[in-house]
Amino acid sequence: MFDLIVRGGSLPDGRVADIGIRGDRIVEVGRIEAEAGRVIDATGDLVSPPFVDPHFHMDAVLSYGLPRVNASGTLLEGISLWGELRDLATVEDMVARALRYCDWAVSMGLLAIRTHVDTTPDHLRGVEAMLEVKRIVAPYLDLQLVAFPQDGLYRSASGRANVIRALDMGVDVVGGIPHFERTMEEGAESLRDLARMAAERGLMWDVHCDETDDPLSRHVETMAREVTRHGLGARAAGSHLTSMHSMDNYYVSKLIPLIAESGMTAIPNPLINITLQGRHDSYPKRRGLTRVKEMQAAGVTVGWGQDCVLDPWYSLGTADMLDVAFMGLHVAQMTHPDEMARCFRMVTADNAAIMGLADHGLAHGCLASLVVLDAANPTEALRLRPDRLAVVSKGQVVAEKARNDARLALPGRPARVRRRVAG
Ligand SMILES: [Zn+2]
């Protein structure tokens, strides 16, 4: 007897299997004859592990237009607008906006999110708000919080002290923003400082690193060195790494092996990188996405992050990690069938590895969290970004949507149309 069986779905690897769930665990995968308290028929549909977003800013989410829109569209104007907003927003405002976003995320099968929390202001209201949100959503959504010194560890007067205060309050991950410190030297020093902090506290480390078009912004080199020095390995992630797009190829041929040697992971954010980078260029305009395929070829785990939804940096966003992967696939030109399959893993399994979510997946013993999509396979899911027919989190059905085919009124043509071709 099972609590829940998801019957007949196609798994991302192509197998067709029933999934038996008891409590909050997957206890059987294969052909199941037994009864269950509830059965979801997923015949012909893709059943995937939940989506995971390893890079987000939930303290700023759904604040687009507050206090006004970003007129230049640049990263720097976004940072300046946020600098005003974070002192105006109350804890209640931030909790309400974040919870509203978490509802969107759950409906899209996005069940684990790492969010950076700005620790710059001495009031630390963002930290207080996000700790509260983490507690509220914990039964159905896993939030990891990063202590993020948005205005610089050393560039703002209490930057370093506030990162430590936030970690002491229970924030999970050490952050950083070396390219925003006053000088290259202070950027490098901030990385040595933060790596020590992460190592001493036994925490993960995730740095906004080289989010710039400046090819000489080479902080990732120092970061990889510190990851190797402290043996942080996959517990460390370099977010953005956009300067690598513009770097000299000879230098990159030395850099990527150092990144691979360190074991650190990488998180490009394609929706935001394609929007914010290249703004100072005339033509040709650089794409500003880091070297995804080249890092993967060297064995580096790379996952797509979403970064922003309706905030001072980005005027759109849907909480759909398939939108993120779709943009990444285009900008990184990952169009081979193997590369498209990889793009799907980059918003599921690879992101789970980056966040250290050990029981993510559809194997026996994994957490009973999954998504049923109106598509036959991962490539079709990327193409259609289809409805999530059912979302299960930790054994509970937390979202459902009826299949919603279009009805045609055309003589001699079918009455209904679906844009699915496979399966
Ligand atoms: Zn970010």
Residues whose N, C-alpha, C, O or C-beta is under 5 A from the ligand:
A	BS01	ZN	D307
